[in-house]
Each structure stands twice: as C-alpha cells, then as structure tokens.
C-alpha cells in the first residue's frame, strides 16, 4: 500500500501542477496580454458601422447582388462562410465535382457581366482551404469593377480608385500578396465608414 501511495503522490502532484499552469495560468496570461496588446484581433476583428457590428474582418460573407463585390466561394456546410464548420472541399484538381463547380462559377460570373471577356481570376471560382476567406486578390476585385460600375451607374475609374484605397499591401512590402477585404470594400461602396470594434 505504501508503494502505491508513494507512486501516486508525485503523479497527482504533477497532474495538479500542470493543470494549474497549462489549464489556468497560461490561458489567463495569454488572454490578458492579447487584450492589452491586440484588443481588436483578440475580440474577433469585428467591423462596425455607426457603432453596430456588421461582421468580422476574418470571416467572409456571401454577396450575390451585381452591385457588390463577390468574395471567394465557400466550401463550408450547411451554409457558406459558416465559422463553426471551417473546411475546404478536399476535392482534387482533376475531380469531376470540382471541375463542374468551377465551370458553374465561371458561367455565373460571365452571366452577371456578359461584356467582360477578361480571364476569370482563380480565387473567384475556387474555395480556400478554410472556406472562410474574407479577402480576394486585386485581380479579382478589378475583374468585377465593370459590372459594379454598370450596376451602380458610376464610372469604372471610380470603382477602381476605391479598390486602390481599400487595398491591403504586403507586410513590410514583401510578406503576402496585395488583396482587399470584401466586406470592407462593399461597405465603402455604400459610402459607409468602417471602424474596428474595440
């Protein structure tokens, strides 16, 4: 009995100590530091308009009206851009289901803007690995500019200028690709000032 007790005591002590350190102290420290140093990111990167939350800068939203920019397709289920079901389609590049889905998306883009003969940017017809991508490339935004200008009755140059003002550039000029957040860009199209929730 003494042998069992003497063996259990150190094991239980280590268990309690590690639970306190990794299950209580570490999460509290990380949460506290993130709330002080990065409050916007730590609280979901929420975008607000007039003090009301309109979405997260980190999760895509579905837009289908011709007067708005469309984001990347989403492979999440049971609905698009479902934040609790982040996933890709896991279909290979030569899978017939993926090929058919891409063709359907290309056809939808062509139908929405029949006069646009430019090549369709790949990020407008393929889902990201997470299925939640909130951003599109500048090429994808520029491709949609003529359709949006026509639907809104404005010049294409005005839409292109808005894309440029909303563009997110590579970090320190080299890390990442130039891109634009679709929700922020669509809110800017409506003349709404987007603020980061604190």
C-alpha positions in Angstrom: 0.0 0.0 0.0 2.8 2.4 0.8 4.4 1.7 -2.5 1.2 2.6 -4.4 0.7 5.7 -2.3 4.3 6.8 -2.8 4.0 6.3 -6.5 0.6 8.1 -6.8 1.6 11.2 -4.8 4.2 12.5 -7.2 1.9 11.7 -10.2 -1.1 13.5 -8.7 1.2 16.4 -7.7 2.5 16.8 -11.3 -1.0 16.4 -12.7 -2.4 19.2 -10.4 0.6 21.5 -11.1 0.4 21.1 -14.9 -3.3 21.6 -14.8 -2.9 24.8 -12.9 0.0 26.0 -15.2 -1.3 25.0 -18.6 -5.0 25.0 -17.9 -5.4 28.1 -15.8 -2.3 30.3 -15.6 -1.2 30.2 -19.2 -4.6 30.9 -20.7 -5.1 33.8 -18.4 -1.7 35.3 -19.2 -2.2 34.9 -23.0 -5.7 36.3 -22.8 -4.6 39.3 -20.7 -1.6 40.1 -23.0 -3.7 39.8 -26.1 -6.4 42.1 -24.7 -3.8 44.7 -23.9 -1.6 44.4 -27.0 -4.1 43.3 -29.7 -7.6 44.0 -28.5 -9.1 44.2 -32.0 -7.7 40.8 -33.1 -8.4 39.2 -29.7 -12.1 40.1 -29.9 -12.7 38.7 -33.4 -11.6 41.6 -35.6 -15.2 42.9 -35.7 -16.0 45.7 -38.2 -18.6 48.2 -37.1 -20.7 50.9 -38.9 -22.2 53.6 -36.7 -21.3 51.6 -33.6 -23.1 48.4 -34.8 -21.2 45.2 -35.7 -21.6 44.2 -39.3 -19.2 41.3 -39.5 -15.7 40.1 -38.9 -12.7 41.1 -41.0 -11.6 37.5 -40.7 -14.6 35.6 -42.0 -16.0 36.0 -45.5 -19.7 36.9 -46.2 -21.7 35.9 -49.2 -22.6 38.6 -51.7 -24.6 37.9 -54.8 -26.0 41.3 -55.9 -24.4 42.6 -59.1 -23.7 46.0 -57.4 -21.4 44.4 -54.8 -18.0 42.6 -55.0 -18.3 38.9 -54.7 -15.8 37.0 -52.4 -14.3 33.6 -52.7 -16.7 30.6 -52.9 -17.0 28.9 -49.5 -16.9 25.1 -49.1 -18.3 25.1 -45.5 -21.6 23.5 -44.7 -24.5 23.5 -44.1 -24.2 27.1 -45.3 -21.5 29.2 -46.9 -19.0 31.0 -44.6 -20.0 29.0 -41.6 -17.5 30.0 -39.0 -18.1 26.9 -36.9 -17.5 24.5 -39.8 -14.3 25.8 -41.3 -13.2 23.4 -44.0 -12.2 23.1 -47.7 -13.9 20.8 -50.2 -10.9 18.4 -50.2 -11.5 17.7 -53.9 -8.5 17.1 -56.1 -7.8 19.4 -59.0 -9.0 16.7 -61.5 -12.1 15.7 -59.6 -15.2 16.0 -61.8 -17.2 17.5 -59.0 -14.6 20.3 -58.6 -14.4 20.8 -62.3 -18.2 21.1 -62.6 -18.3 23.5 -59.7 -15.6 25.8 -61.2 -17.4 25.8 -64.6 -20.7 26.7 -62.9 -19.0 29.6 -61.0 -17.3 30.8 -64.2 -20.7 30.7 -66.0 -22.3 32.7 -63.2 -19.6 35.4 -63.4 -19.9 35.5 -67.2 -23.8 35.7 -66.9 -23.5 38.6 -64.4 -21.2 40.6 -66.7 -21.6 39.3 -70.3 -19.4 42.0 -71.8 -16.4 41.1 -69.6 -14.0 38.9 -71.7 -11.1 39.1 -69.2 -9.8 35.8 -67.8 -11.6 34.9 -64.6 -9.2 35.1 -61.6 -8.9 31.7 -59.9 -9.8 33.0 -56.5 -13.3 33.9 -57.7 -14.1 30.3 -58.7 -12.2 28.2 -56.1 -12.7 28.0 -52.3 -9.9 28.5 -49.9 -8.7 25.8 -47.5 -10.7 27.2 -44.6 -13.8 28.1 -46.7 -13.9 31.4 -44.8 -11.5 33.6 -46.8 -12.7 37.3 -46.3 -10.3 38.6 -49.0 -9.8 38.5 -52.7 -6.9 39.4 -54.9 -6.7 42.8 -56.5 -7.1 41.0 -59.8 -10.4 39.5 -58.6 -11.6 42.9 -57.4 -10.5 44.6 -60.7 -12.2 41.9 -62.7 -15.6 42.8 -61.1 -15.2 46.6 -61.4 -17.0 47.0 -64.7 -20.1 45.0 -63.5 -20.3 47.0 -60.3 -19.8 50.4 -62.1 -22.6 49.5 -64.5 -25.0 48.3 -61.8 -24.3 51.5 -59.7 -24.3 53.9 -62.7 -20.8 55.2 -61.9 -17.6 55.2 -63.9 -15.3 52.2 -63.7 -12.5 54.5 -62.7 -14.3 55.5 -59.6 -14.7 51.8 -58.6 -11.0 51.1 -59.4 -10.0 54.1 -57.3 -12.0 52.7 -54.4 -10.3 49.3 -54.8 -6.9 51.1 -54.6 -7.8 52.9 -51.4 -9.1 49.7 -49.7 -6.1 47.6 -50.9 -4.1 45.8 -48.2 -0.5 45.8 -49.2 2.1 43.2 -48.3 3.5 43.5 -44.8 6.8 45.4 -44.9 6.5 45.3 -48.6 7.4 41.7 -49.1 5.2 39.4 -46.9 1.9 38.4 -48.5 0.1 39.4 -51.6 -1.9 42.6 -52.3 -5.5 42.0 -51.6 -8.7 43.6 -50.4 -11.2 42.7 -47.7 -14.6 42.1 -49.5 -16.8 43.2 -46.6 -14.9 46.5 -46.0 -14.8 47.2 -49.8 -18.6 46.6 -50.1 -19.3 48.9 -47.1 -17.0 51.5 -48.7 -19.0 51.2 -51.9 -22.1 52.2 -49.9 -20.2 55.2 -48.5 -20.1 53.7 -45.0 -17.2 54.4 -42.8 -15.9 51.2 -41.3 -14.5 51.2 -37.8 -12.6 48.5 -35.9 -14.6 47.5 -32.9 -12.6 47.9 -29.6 
